[in-house]
Amino acid sequence: MRTVKTTMMYLFAAALVATGFGAGERLPVVAIADYCQTNGVVSVRRNMAEAILKAGCLPVVLPEMDDAAADQFLSQCDAVMIGGGIKGNDYLRRCAYEGRVIALAAKRGLPIVGICHGCQVINRHFGGTLAAVPDDRKLVHKDAKRFERTGERAEHPVTVSPGGSLMVGVFGEGKLTVNSSHYMRCQKIAPGFRVTAKAEDGVVEAIEHERLPIFGFQFHPEVYWTKDARFLELLRLALRGKRK
């Protein structure tokens, strides 16, 4: 049976080859929570791994394991990523697993970044609540037909909230176009967090902890950076726990 340390070595080696990692360099290692699918595959989305590489970090998959093993795994990592969601039989199992990962990473003080479903899991884990997206036909948060036809998500404007935040540091205050693909939203925001961007219909699009390096994005910067390079900078800074 392979130890966690041996597994990490194989995962690191694959990421190093992909990035042309040079001798003497050390890039931040980002643990991406496994999808926990019942099909027997440990996996993450390719665009997530590629975006993390482009942001100057090394992506590794954090398989489902007990807390002691996961904590040892995280001792070799510099940040944690919780990605987009899945539904069906795997959903509740995955949420429970991600909650354990978030708790262990927060205890270590690691940057935690949540995207779409990941943003919602972070908010709920720390005491917030979720609700369905309001039925506002003027603003579409999920366009399944467009996604099936083109592979692209819906796009809509948001307003970046004033004040010091990662969102302001990257985009400035005011209007911004993001992509979107979700039915649920953060309703009551968890204690210690604040809203850093909202859509015109009031849906929260970004949150961050007031003190800790924990960030949630309801949109998908791991995809949208190919249209707007600032979204890659957003990932680069968030994964390093920085606000510009």
Contacts in CASP RR format, 6 or more apart in sequence:
PFRMAT RR
TARGET T0000
AUTHOR 0000-0000-0000
METHOD contacts of the structure
MODEL  1
MRTVKTTMMYLFAAALVATGFGAGERLPVVAIADYCQTNGVVSVRRNMAE
AILKAGCLPVVLPEMDDAAADQFLSQCDAVMIGGGIKGNDYLRRCAYEGR
VIALAAKRGLPIVGICHGCQVINRHFGGTLAAVPDDRKLVHKDAKRFERT
GERAEHPVTVSPGGSLMVGVFGEGKLTVNSSHYMRCQKIAPGFRVTAKAE
DGVVEAIEHERLPIFGFQFHPEVYWTKDARFLELLRLALRGKRK
4 65 0 8 1.000
4 69 0 8 1.000
4 72 0 8 1.000
4 73 0 8 1.000
5 72 0 8 1.000
5 76 0 8 1.000
7 63 0 8 1.000
7 73 0 8 1.000
8 60 0 8 1.000
8 73 0 8 1.000
8 76 0 8 1.000
11 60 0 8 1.000
11 61 0 8 1.000
12 29 0 8 1.000
12 58 0 8 1.000
12 60 0 8 1.000
15 21 0 8 1.000
15 53 0 8 1.000
15 58 0 8 1.000
15 59 0 8 1.000
15 60 0 8 1.000
16 58 0 8 1.000
18 53 0 8 1.000
19 27 0 8 1.000
19 53 0 8 1.000
19 56 0 8 1.000
19 58 0 8 1.000
21 27 0 8 1.000
21 58 0 8 1.000
27 56 0 8 1.000
27 57 0 8 1.000
27 58 0 8 1.000
28 56 0 8 1.000
28 57 0 8 1.000
28 58 0 8 1.000
28 78 0 8 1.000
28 79 0 8 1.000
28 239 0 8 1.000
28 240 0 8 1.000
29 57 0 8 1.000
29 58 0 8 1.000
29 60 0 8 1.000
29 76 0 8 1.000
29 77 0 8 1.000
29 78 0 8 1.000
29 79 0 8 1.000
30 52 0 8 1.000
30 57 0 8 1.000
30 58 0 8 1.000
30 59 0 8 1.000
30 60 0 8 1.000
30 77 0 8 1.000
30 78 0 8 1.000
30 79 0 8 1.000
30 80 0 8 1.000
30 81 0 8 1.000
30 239 0 8 1.000
31 60 0 8 1.000
31 61 0 8 1.000
31 62 0 8 1.000
31 73 0 8 1.000
31 74 0 8 1.000
31 77 0 8 1.000
31 79 0 8 1.000
31 80 0 8 1.000
31 81 0 8 1.000
31 101 0 8 1.000
31 105 0 8 1.000
32 44 0 8 1.000
32 48 0 8 1.000
32 49 0 8 1.000
32 52 0 8 1.000
32 59 0 8 1.000
32 60 0 8 1.000
32 61 0 8 1.000
32 62 0 8 1.000
32 80 0 8 1.000
32 81 0 8 1.000
32 83 0 8 1.000
33 44 0 8 1.000
33 62 0 8 1.000
33 80 0 8 1.000
33 81 0 8 1.000
33 82 0 8 1.000
33 83 0 8 1.000
33 94 0 8 1.000
33 97 0 8 1.000
33 98 0 8 1.000
33 101 0 8 1.000
34 42 0 8 1.000
34 43 0 8 1.000
34 44 0 8 1.000
34 61 0 8 1.000
34 62 0 8 1.000
34 63 0 8 1.000
34 64 0 8 1.000
34 97 0 8 1.000
35 41 0 8 1.000
35 42 0 8 1.000
35 43 0 8 1.000
35 44 0 8 1.000
35 86 0 8 1.000
35 90 0 8 1.000
35 94 0 8 1.000
36 64 0 8 1.000
36 90 0 8 1.000
36 93 0 8 1.000
36 94 0 8 1.000
36 97 0 8 1.000
37 43 0 8 1.000
37 86 0 8 1.000
37 90 0 8 1.000
38 89 0 8 1.000
38 90 0 8 1.000
42 61 0 8 1.000
42 63 0 8 1.000
43 61 0 8 1.000
44 59 0 8 1.000
44 61 0 8 1.000
44 83 0 8 1.000
45 83 0 8 1.000
45 84 0 8 1.000
45 222 0 8 1.000
47 222 0 8 1.000
47 223 0 8 1.000
48 59 0 8 1.000
48 81 0 8 1.000
48 83 0 8 1.000
48 115 0 8 1.000
48 222 0 8 1.000
49 59 0 8 1.000
50 222 0 8 1.000
51 221 0 8 1.000
51 222 0 8 1.000
51 223 0 8 1.000
51 225 0 8 1.000
51 232 0 8 1.000
51 235 0 8 1.000
52 58 0 8 1.000
52 59 0 8 1.000
52 81 0 8 1.000
52 222 0 8 1.000
52 235 0 8 1.000
52 239 0 8 1.000
53 59 0 8 1.000
54 225 0 8 1.000
54 232 0 8 1.000
55 232 0 8 1.000
55 235 0 8 1.000
55 236 0 8 1.000
55 239 0 8 1.000
56 236 0 8 1.000
57 78 0 8 1.000
57 79 0 8 1.000
57 236 0 8 1.000
57 239 0 8 1.000
59 81 0 8 1.000
60 77 0 8 1.000
62 70 0 8 1.000
62 73 0 8 1.000
62 74 0 8 1.000
62 77 0 8 1.000
62 80 0 8 1.000
62 101 0 8 1.000
64 97 0 8 1.000
65 73 0 8 1.000
67 100 0 8 1.000
67 104 0 8 1.000
70 100 0 8 1.000
70 101 0 8 1.000
70 104 0 8 1.000
71 104 0 8 1.000
71 108 0 8 1.000
74 80 0 8 1.000
74 101 0 8 1.000
74 104 0 8 1.000
74 105 0 8 1.000
74 108 0 8 1.000
74 110 0 8 1.000
75 108 0 8 1.000
77 110 0 8 1.000
78 110 0 8 1.000
78 111 0 8 1.000
78 239 0 8 1.000
78 240 0 8 1.000
79 110 0 8 1.000
79 111 0 8 1.000
79 112 0 8 1.000
79 113 0 8 1.000
79 239 0 8 1.000
79 240 0 8 1.000
79 241 0 8 1.000
80 101 0 8 1.000
80 102 0 8 1.000
80 105 0 8 1.000
80 110 0 8 1.000
80 111 0 8 1.000
80 112 0 8 1.000
80 113 0 8 1.000
81 113 0 8 1.000
81 114 0 8 1.000
81 115 0 8 1.000
81 239 0 8 1.000
82 98 0 8 1.000
82 101 0 8 1.000
82 102 0 8 1.000
82 112 0 8 1.000
82 113 0 8 1.000
82 114 0 8 1.000
82 115 0 8 1.000
82 117 0 8 1.000
82 118 0 8 1.000
82 121 0 8 1.000
82 122 0 8 1.000
83 114 0 8 1.000
83 115 0 8 1.000
83 116 0 8 1.000
83 117 0 8 1.000
83 118 0 8 1.000
84 115 0 8 1.000
84 116 0 8 1.000
84 117 0 8 1.000
84 118 0 8 1.000
84 220 0 8 1.000
85 91 0 8 1.000
85 94 0 8 1.000
85 116 0 8 1.000
85 117 0 8 1.000
85 118 0 8 1.000
86 94 0 8 1.000
86 117 0 8 1.000
95 121 0 8 1.000
98 118 0 8 1.000
98 121 0 8 1.000
98 125 0 8 1.000
99 121 0 8 1.000
99 125 0 8 1.000
102 112 0 8 1.000
102 121 0 8 1.000
102 122 0 8 1.000
102 125 0 8 1.000
103 125 0 8 1.000
105 112 0 8 1.000
106 112 0 8 1.000
106 212 0 8 1.000
106 214 0 8 1.000
109 212 0 8 1.000
109 213 0 8 1.000
110 213 0 8 1.000
111 213 0 8 1.000
111 214 0 8 1.000
111 215 0 8 1.000
111 238 0 8 1.000
111 239 0 8 1.000
111 240 0 8 1.000
111 241 0 8 1.000
112 122 0 8 1.000
112 213 0 8 1.000
112 214 0 8 1.000
112 215 0 8 1.000
113 214 0 8 1.000
113 215 0 8 1.000
113 216 0 8 1.000
113 217 0 8 1.000
113 235 0 8 1.000
113 238 0 8 1.000
113 239 0 8 1.000
114 121 0 8 1.000
114 122 0 8 1.000
114 215 0 8 1.000
114 216 0 8 1.000
114 217 0 8 1.000
115 216 0 8 1.000
115 217 0 8 1.000
115 219 0 8 1.000
115 220 0 8 1.000
115 221 0 8 1.000
115 222 0 8 1.000
116 181 0 8 1.000
116 182 0 8 1.000
116 217 0 8 1.000
116 218 0 8 1.000
116 219 0 8 1.000
116 220 0 8 1.000
117 182 0 8 1.000
117 184 0 8 1.000
118 216 0 8 1.000
119 186 0 8 1.000
119 206 0 8 1.000
119 207 0 8 1.000
119 216 0 8 1.000
119 217 0 8 1.000
119 218 0 8 1.000
120 130 0 8 1.000
120 182 0 8 1.000
120 184 0 8 1.000
120 185 0 8 1.000
120 186 0 8 1.000
120 218 0 8 1.000
122 190 0 8 1.000
122 207 0 8 1.000
122 214 0 8 1.000
122 216 0 8 1.000
123 129 0 8 1.000
123 130 0 8 1.000
123 186 0 8 1.000
123 189 0 8 1.000
123 190 0 8 1.000
123 193 0 8 1.000
123 207 0 8 1.000
123 216 0 8 1.000
124 130 0 8 1.000
124 190 0 8 1.000
125 190 0 8 1.000
126 190 0 8 1.000
126 191 0 8 1.000
126 192 0 8 1.000
126 193 0 8 1.000
126 209 0 8 1.000
127 188 0 8 1.000
127 190 0 8 1.000
127 191 0 8 1.000
128 186 0 8 1.000
128 187 0 8 1.000
128 188 0 8 1.000
128 189 0 8 1.000
128 190 0 8 1.000
128 191 0 8 1.000
129 186 0 8 1.000
129 187 0 8 1.000
129 188 0 8 1.000
130 184 0 8 1.000
130 185 0 8 1.000
130 186 0 8 1.000
130 187 0 8 1.000
131 184 0 8 1.000
131 185 0 8 1.000
131 187 0 8 1.000
132 183 0 8 1.000
132 184 0 8 1.000
132 185 0 8 1.000
133 141 0 8 1.000
133 142 0 8 1.000
133 182 0 8 1.000
133 183 0 8 1.000
133 184 0 8 1.000
133 185 0 8 1.000
133 203 0 8 1.000
134 201 0 8 1.000
134 202 0 8 1.000
134 203 0 8 1.000
136 201 0 8 1.000
138 200 0 8 1.000
138 201 0 8 1.000
139 156 0 8 1.000
139 199 0 8 1.000
139 200 0 8 1.000
139 201 0 8 1.000
139 203 0 8 1.000
140 154 0 8 1.000
140 156 0 8 1.000
140 180 0 8 1.000
141 154 0 8 1.000
141 156 0 8 1.000
141 180 0 8 1.000
141 181 0 8 1.000
141 182 0 8 1.000
141 183 0 8 1.000
141 185 0 8 1.000
141 199 0 8 1.000
141 203 0 8 1.000
142 153 0 8 1.000
142 154 0 8 1.000
142 180 0 8 1.000
142 181 0 8 1.000
142 182 0 8 1.000
142 183 0 8 1.000
143 153 0 8 1.000
143 154 0 8 1.000
143 181 0 8 1.000
146 152 0 8 1.000
146 153 0 8 1.000
146 154 0 8 1.000
147 153 0 8 1.000
147 181 0 8 1.000
152 179 0 8 1.000
153 179 0 8 1.000
153 180 0 8 1.000
153 181 0 8 1.000
153 220 0 8 1.000
153 223 0 8 1.000
154 179 0 8 1.000
154 180 0 8 1.000
154 181 0 8 1.000
155 177 0 8 1.000
155 178 0 8 1.000
155 179 0 8 1.000
155 180 0 8 1.000
156 177 0 8 1.000
156 178 0 8 1.000
156 180 0 8 1.000
156 199 0 8 1.000
156 200 0 8 1.000
157 175 0 8 1.000
157 176 0 8 1.000
157 177 0 8 1.000
157 178 0 8 1.000
157 199 0 8 1.000
157 200 0 8 1.000
158 175 0 8 1.000
158 176 0 8 1.000
158 177 0 8 1.000
158 178 0 8 1.000
158 197 0 8 1.000
158 198 0 8 1.000
158 199 0 8 1.000
158 200 0 8 1.000
158 205 0 8 1.000
158 206 0 8 1.000
158 219 0 8 1.000
159 174 0 8 1.000
159 175 0 8 1.000
159 176 0 8 1.000
159 197 0 8 1.000
159 198 0 8 1.000
159 199 0 8 1.000
159 200 0 8 1.000
160 167 0 8 1.000
160 168 0 8 1.000
160 171 0 8 1.000
160 172 0 8 1.000
160 173 0 8 1.000
160 174 0 8 1.000
160 175 0 8 1.000
160 176 0 8 1.000
160 196 0 8 1.000
160 197 0 8 1.000
160 206 0 8 1.000
161 167 0 8 1.000
161 168 0 8 1.000
161 173 0 8 1.000
161 194 0 8 1.000
161 195 0 8 1.000
161 196 0 8 1.000
161 197 0 8 1.000
161 198 0 8 1.000
162 168 0 8 1.000
162 173 0 8 1.000
163 173 0 8 1.000
164 243 0 8 1.000
165 194 0 8 1.000
165 196 0 8 1.000
165 208 0 8 1.000
165 243 0 8 1.000
166 196 0 8 1.000
166 208 0 8 1.000
166 215 0 8 1.000
166 234 0 8 1.000
166 237 0 8 1.000
166 238 0 8 1.000
166 242 0 8 1.000
166 243 0 8 1.000
166 244 0 8 1.000
167 196 0 8 1.000
167 197 0 8 1.000
167 206 0 8 1.000
167 208 0 8 1.000
167 234 0 8 1.000
168 196 0 8 1.000
168 244 0 8 1.000
169 243 0 8 1.000
169 244 0 8 1.000
170 230 0 8 1.000
170 233 0 8 1.000
170 234 0 8 1.000
170 237 0 8 1.000
170 244 0 8 1.000
171 230 0 8 1.000
171 234 0 8 1.000
176 197 0 8 1.000
177 228 0 8 1.000
178 197 0 8 1.000
178 205 0 8 1.000
178 219 0 8 1.000
178 220 0 8 1.000
178 224 0 8 1.000
179 219 0 8 1.000
179 220 0 8 1.000
179 223 0 8 1.000
179 224 0 8 1.000
180 218 0 8 1.000
180 219 0 8 1.000
180 220 0 8 1.000
181 220 0 8 1.000
182 218 0 8 1.000
185 203 0 8 1.000
185 204 0 8 1.000
185 218 0 8 1.000
186 204 0 8 1.000
186 207 0 8 1.000
186 218 0 8 1.000
189 195 0 8 1.000
189 204 0 8 1.000
189 207 0 8 1.000
190 207 0 8 1.000
192 209 0 8 1.000
192 210 0 8 1.000
192 211 0 8 1.000
193 207 0 8 1.000
193 208 0 8 1.000
193 209 0 8 1.000
193 210 0 8 1.000
193 214 0 8 1.000
194 207 0 8 1.000
194 208 0 8 1.000
194 210 0 8 1.000
195 204 0 8 1.000
195 206 0 8 1.000
195 207 0 8 1.000
196 206 0 8 1.000
196 207 0 8 1.000
196 208 0 8 1.000
197 204 0 8 1.000
197 205 0 8 1.000
197 206 0 8 1.000
198 204 0 8 1.000
198 205 0 8 1.000
199 205 0 8 1.000
203 218 0 8 1.000
204 218 0 8 1.000
205 217 0 8 1.000
205 218 0 8 1.000
205 219 0 8 1.000
206 215 0 8 1.000
206 216 0 8 1.000
206 217 0 8 1.000
206 218 0 8 1.000
206 219 0 8 1.000
207 215 0 8 1.000
207 216 0 8 1.000
208 214 0 8 1.000
208 215 0 8 1.000
208 216 0 8 1.000
208 243 0 8 1.000
209 215 0 8 1.000
213 238 0 8 1.000
213 241 0 8 1.000
213 242 0 8 1.000
215 238 0 8 1.000
215 241 0 8 1.000
217 234 0 8 1.000
221 231 0 8 1.000
221 232 0 8 1.000
221 234 0 8 1.000
221 235 0 8 1.000
222 235 0 8 1.000
224 231 0 8 1.000
225 231 0 8 1.000
225 232 0 8 1.000
225 235 0 8 1.000
237 243 0 8 1.000
237 244 0 8 1.000
END
